[in-house]
Amino acid sequence: MALVDSQYLPRGRAWQGVATLSAFYAIATLDRVILSMMIGPIKADLGINDFQVGLLIGLSFALTYVVFGVPFGLLADRYPRKWIIMVGLMIWSLATIGCGFVAGFAALFLMRMLVGLGEAALSPAAIPLIADWYPPEKRSLPLSLYQAATHVGSALSLLSGGLLIDRLSHAGERIHFWGEAFYGWQMVFVVVGIPGCLLGLLALGLPEVRKCAPAPRPVATARIWPFVARHKRLFFFFLLAFAANVTLNYAFAYWSAEHLYRKLGWSKSEIGLALGLLLLAPSLISHAITGSLVDRMTARRIDDAPLRLFFWMALISLPFGILAYATASPTLAIGSLLALKLFLIPSLGFAATSLQLFTPRELRGRITGLFLSVVNFAGLAIGPALVGFLTHYVWKDDAALGVVLSTMMGTGIAIISICLHFSLKPMREAVAEARKEASTTAAGAL
């Protein structure tokens, strides 16, 4: 694959690369989230409780996703990112298939750790790669659409998962395949893991911009920590805001289907269709609109544009977050979940854009990896397990799932709004500093 000599890619080629990376992210999310549609069958077949399910959903994945985020970011700052992305994709796809060949809690936990290891390679390489393809005032839209792929993957997991599980997964029943007996949920893991193995080679076609892809040489890894320390107030509130947001995202992604099943008595197919459609079009629309708005605000030198817009959207979403899980009305529940998807869930697009605006180019892979490690540890290790812990050990009633989710949403959105407010001024200062350093570097090059 040829390298490109110009500073930024031609528009068509850049969008082709964004589409490829978005497809990878959708597949990653599908493999990550599909377990949420199989909570009932897995509990029945493995004899585990909600808290253990929360550990399988979150902690198992988070342990490796968090540990390897920064190392993969370091590799992305030094080496061609396409190879890092391809290797990661193959690891998590094969591990997803491997989830279908285990029959115990411990083995499934370990296989989910491998899924997290593979997925840790994707965004620390993909987000800086997209930033290299576009100038600052045009990055928000492609980065937002890349983040929207997570909702496409979640929608696919709900739509396909609901249909597959209603047909394949019933407690105590086995499906005979290649001379072996599998539970239905095991077959679902095998089916959804195959596409990643087939599409992995597409990563080799991703373009690298020559002057943005550092040669393999020693990099001063200590530079990341003085940079973080210099902007410690920004990083503190920024990371706390998005850690709380990701915690709510995973609570939404992994427990909404089970909540509708327990409270409203819908079938898995009906839940998959409703939530799948809810995740798909509204999320894409929200990411496209907010991405375009942030680009326009950034072009007007509004340096805190991503965080400012998200602050107001989080405030709007607060009452809907509480109502979505407190109401017994299907119409109000779906309407409130729709509002959450429009105003709260498209958050990581704002985060990705913000990071690329104030982070020096040579640190983007590591800073992105650090950010993803911190917020996903909070979201994955705490979010799903906390829901299960509160339901099983505090309320001691599976039917209290809605109360738990409603309480978490109200508290979490309030924390997000407060932290975003205190991030605005430090964000403006950091972007101004980054612009000044870029100008100095450009002048020195002349």
VENKAPE-V616005 format. One record per backbone hydrogen bond with DSSP energy under -1.0 kcal/mol. NH is the residue of the N-H (numbers start at 1). CO is the residue of the C=O. E is the energy in kcal/mol with one decimal. If there is no record, write none. Layout:
# VENKAPE-V616005
NH&CO&E + NH&CO&E
This chain:
# VENKAPE-V616005
4&208&-1.9 + 14&10&-2.5 + 15&11&-2.4 + 16&12&-1.8 + 17&13&-2.0 + 18&14&-2.3 + 19&15&-2.3 + 20&16&-1.9 + 21&17&-2.5 + 22&18&-2.6 + 23&19&-2.0 + 24&20&-1.9 + 25&21&-2.3 + 26&22&-2.4 + 27&23&-2.1 + 28&24&-2.4 + 29&25&-2.4 + 30&26&-2.4 + 31&27&-2.4 + 32&28&-1.8 + 33&29&-3.1 + 34&30&-1.8 + 36&33&-2.4 + 37&34&-1.4 + 38&35&-1.9 + 42&38&-2.4 + 43&39&-2.6 + 44&40&-2.3 + 45&41&-2.8 + 46&42&-2.6 + 47&43&-1.4 + 48&43&-1.0 + 53&49&-2.1 + 54&50&-2.4 + 55&51&-1.7 + 56&52&-2.1 + 57&53&-2.7 + 58&54&-2.7 + 60&55&-2.5 + 62&58&-3.0 + 63&59&-2.4 + 65&61&-2.1 + 66&62&-2.8 + 67&63&-1.4 + 68&64&-2.3 + 72&68&-2.0 + 73&69&-1.8 + 74&70&-2.5 + 75&71&-2.2 + 76&72&-2.2 + 77&73&-1.4 + 79&75&-3.2 + 85&81&-2.5 + 86&82&-2.3 + 87&83&-2.4 + 88&84&-2.2 + 89&85&-2.4 + 90&86&-2.1 + 91&87&-2.1 + 92&88&-2.4 + 93&89&-2.0 + 94&90&-2.2 + 95&91&-2.1 + 96&92&-1.9 + 97&93&-2.0 + 98&94&-2.2 + 99&95&-1.4 + 100&97&-1.6 + 101&98&-1.9 + 108&104&-2.2 + 109&105&-2.4 + 110&106&-2.2 + 111&107&-2.1 + 112&108&-2.2 + 113&109&-1.4 + 114&110&-1.4 + 115&111&-1.6 + 116&112&-2.1 + 117&113&-2.1 + 118&114&-2.2 + 119&115&-2.3 + 120&116&-1.5 + 121&118&-1.4 + 122&119&-1.1 + 125&122&-1.1 + 126&122&-3.0 + 127&123&-2.4 + 129&125&-1.3 + 130&126&-2.4 + 131&127&-2.2 + 132&128&-1.8 + 138&135&-2.2 + 139&136&-1.1 + 143&139&-2.4 + 144&140&-2.7 + 145&141&-2.5 + 146&142&-2.1 + 147&143&-2.2 + 148&144&-1.9 + 150&147&-1.6 + 151&148&-1.0 + 152&148&-1.5 + 153&149&-2.6 + 154&150&-2.2 + 155&151&-2.6 + 156&152&-2.6 + 157&153&-2.2 + 158&154&-2.0 + 159&155&-3.1 + 160&156&-2.6 + 161&157&-1.2 + 162&158&-2.1 + 163&159&-1.3 + 164&160&-2.9 + 165&161&-2.9 + 166&162&-2.0 + 167&163&-1.3 + 168&164&-2.8 + 169&165&-1.9 + 173&170&-2.0 + 175&182&-4.1 + 177&180&-3.1 + 180&177&-2.0 + 182&175&-3.2 + 187&183&-1.5 + 188&184&-1.7 + 189&185&-1.5 + 190&186&-1.6 + 191&187&-2.4 + 192&188&-2.4 + 193&189&-1.3 + 198&194&-1.6 + 199&195&-2.0 + 200&196&-1.1 + 202&199&-1.9 + 203&200&-1.7 + 204&201&-1.5 + 205&202&-1.6 + 206&203&-1.7 + 210&4&-2.3 + 212&209&-1.8 + 213&210&-1.0 + 217&215&-1.5 + 221&219&-1.6 + 223&220&-1.9 + 224&221&-1.1 + 226&222&-1.2 + 227&223&-1.7 + 228&224&-2.2 + 229&225&-2.8 + 230&226&-2.3 + 231&227&-1.1 + 232&229&-1.3 + 235&231&-2.6 + 236&232&-2.5 + 237&233&-2.0 + 238&234&-2.8 + 239&235&-2.6 + 240&236&-2.0 + 241&237&-2.4 + 242&238&-2.2 + 243&239&-2.3 + 244&240&-2.2 + 245&241&-1.9 + 246&242&-2.8 + 247&243&-2.0 + 248&244&-1.9 + 249&245&-2.5 + 250&246&-2.5 + 251&247&-1.8 + 252&248&-2.8 + 253&249&-3.0 + 254&250&-2.6 + 255&251&-1.8 + 256&252&-1.5 + 259&255&-2.4 + 260&256&-2.4 + 261&257&-2.0 + 262&258&-2.5 + 263&259&-3.0 + 264&260&-1.7 + 266&260&-1.1 + 271&267&-2.5 + 272&268&-2.8 + 273&269&-2.3 + 274&270&-2.5 + 275&271&-2.8 + 276&272&-2.0 + 277&273&-2.2 + 278&274&-1.8 + 279&275&-2.2 + 280&276&-1.6 + 284&280&-2.1 + 285&281&-2.6 + 286&282&-2.8 + 287&283&-2.7 + 288&284&-2.3 + 289&285&-2.6 + 290&286&-2.7 + 291&287&-2.4 + 292&288&-1.9 + 293&289&-2.4 + 294&290&-2.5 + 295&291&-2.0 + 296&292&-2.1 + 297&293&-2.6 + 298&294&-2.8 + 299&295&-2.3 + 300&296&-1.0 + 301&298&-2.0 + 302&297&-2.3 + 303&301&-1.2 + 305&302&-1.7 + 308&304&-2.8 + 309&305&-2.3 + 310&306&-1.8 + 311&307&-2.1 + 312&308&-1.5 + 313&309&-1.8 + 314&310&-2.5 + 315&311&-1.8 + 316&312&-1.9 + 317&313&-1.6 + 321&317&-2.2 + 322&318&-1.4 + 323&319&-2.3 + 324&320&-2.4 + 327&323&-1.9 + 333&329&-2.6 + 334&330&-2.6 + 335&331&-2.4 + 336&332&-2.5 + 337&333&-2.3 + 338&334&-2.1 + 339&335&-1.9 + 340&336&-2.1 + 341&337&-2.1 + 342&338&-1.8 + 343&339&-2.5 + 344&340&-2.3 + 345&340&-2.2 + 347&345&-2.4 + 351&347&-1.8 + 352&348&-2.8 + 353&349&-2.1 + 354&350&-2.4 + 355&351&-2.5 + 356&352&-1.8 + 357&353&-1.4 + 358&354&-1.7 + 359&355&-1.4 + 363&360&-1.9 + 364&361&-1.1 + 367&363&-2.8 + 368&364&-2.5 + 369&365&-2.3 + 370&366&-2.8 + 371&367&-2.7 + 372&368&-2.7 + 373&369&-2.3 + 374&370&-2.4 + 375&371&-2.6 + 376&372&-2.0 + 377&373&-1.6 + 378&374&-1.9 + 379&375&-2.7 + 380&376&-3.1 + 381&377&-1.8 + 382&378&-1.3 + 383&378&-1.2 + 386&382&-3.1 + 387&383&-1.9 + 388&384&-1.9 + 389&385&-2.9 + 390&386&-2.8 + 391&387&-2.2 + 392&388&-2.5 + 393&389&-3.0 + 395&390&-3.2 + 397&391&-2.0 + 400&397&-2.0 + 401&398&-1.2 + 404&400&-2.2 + 405&401&-2.4 + 406&402&-2.5 + 407&403&-2.3 + 408&404&-2.4 + 409&405&-2.4 + 410&406&-2.2 + 411&407&-2.3 + 412&408&-2.7 + 413&409&-2.5 + 414&410&-1.5 + 415&411&-1.9 + 416&412&-2.3 + 417&413&-2.3 + 418&414&-2.0 + 419&415&-2.4 + 420&416&-2.5 + 421&417&-2.0 + 422&418&-1.7 + 427&423&-2.0 + 428&424&-2.0 + 429&425&-2.1 + 430&426&-2.3 + 431&427&-2.4 + 432&428&-2.1 + 433&429&-2.0 + 434&430&-2.4 + 435&431&-2.4 + 436&432&-2.0 + 437&433&-2.5 + 438&434&-2.1 + 439&435&-2.1 + 440&436&-2.2 + 441&437&-2.4 + 442&438&-2.3 + 443&439&-2.4 + 444&440&-2.2 + 445&441&-1.8 + 446&442&-1.2
